[in-house]
Amino acid sequence: MKKLLILVIILGVVALGTASYTGLFSSIAFEERNEGPFYVVYEDHEGAYQLIQSVIKDVTKRLDEQNIPYGDGIAVLYDDPKTVPADQLKSKGGVLVGDQVSVDSPMAFTSLPYNHYLVGTFSGMSAVGTMRVYKKAEEWMKANGKTLNGPIIEIYNGKGIKQNIFYYFPIN
């Protein structure tokens, strides 16, 4: 009986530690601000948004091969997964760069314009952030009389499973 109790306590501590590490208990901060332009090297993606990290990794690998410096990862999400089938979701996955650069296909360069955003900040796993941040952003916009006005931008700061993620919701 004593061994069972110890095992339950150990499993509970591990579960709480894992939940904390993934961001399940992380606070989410929101603020309105004007940002941009964002300079991006990207590849187009069609399919489930969960697969965008592999597109970003492909872009970073290609840029490393060409010795082109870059910053944080970025995803530009065009469709609402509540209304568009997962295999038809359109997005861009890539990285931020300091200025316009020439890149080889299938990569491309774009500039995302200056805009007014609701910016959500989250620290943890992207999948956990998606579950938590989007719901709270919708609640915030509804409570503040704002509407989404364009594609959502996610910027990933950090490597590995746990990252600081900035969610940019263009609003009016």
JOQUI-V804070 format. One record per backbone hydrogen bond with DSSP energy under -1.0 kcal/mol. NH is the residue of the N-H (numbers start at 1). CO is the residue of the C=O. If there is no record, write none. Layout:
NH;CO + NH;CO
This chain:
5;1 + 6;2 + 7;3 + 8;4 + 9;5 + 10;6 + 11;7 + 12;8 + 13;9 + 14;10 + 15;11 + 16;12 + 17;13 + 18;14 + 19;15 + 20;16 + 21;17 + 22;18 + 24;19 + 29;121 + 31;119 + 33;117 + 35;115 + 38;112 + 40;110 + 41;95 + 42;108 + 43;93 + 45;91 + 47;89 + 51;48 + 52;49 + 56;52 + 57;53 + 58;54 + 59;55 + 60;56 + 61;57 + 62;58 + 63;59 + 64;60 + 65;61 + 66;62 + 67;64 + 68;63 + 71;96 + 73;156 + 74;94 + 75;154 + 76;92 + 77;152 + 78;90 + 83;80 + 84;80 + 88;85 + 89;86 + 91;45 + 92;76 + 93;43 + 94;74 + 95;41 + 96;72 + 97;39 + 107;104 + 108;42 + 110;40 + 112;38 + 115;35 + 117;33 + 118;169 + 119;31 + 120;167 + 121;29 + 122;165 + 124;163 + 125;22 + 129;125 + 130;126 + 131;127 + 132;128 + 133;129 + 134;130 + 136;132 + 137;133 + 138;134 + 139;135 + 140;136 + 141;137 + 142;138 + 143;139 + 144;140 + 145;142 + 146;141 + 149;170 + 152;77 + 153;168 + 154;75 + 155;166 + 156;73 + 157;164 + 163;124 + 164;157 + 165;122 + 166;155 + 167;120 + 168;153 + 169;118 + 171;116 + 172;147
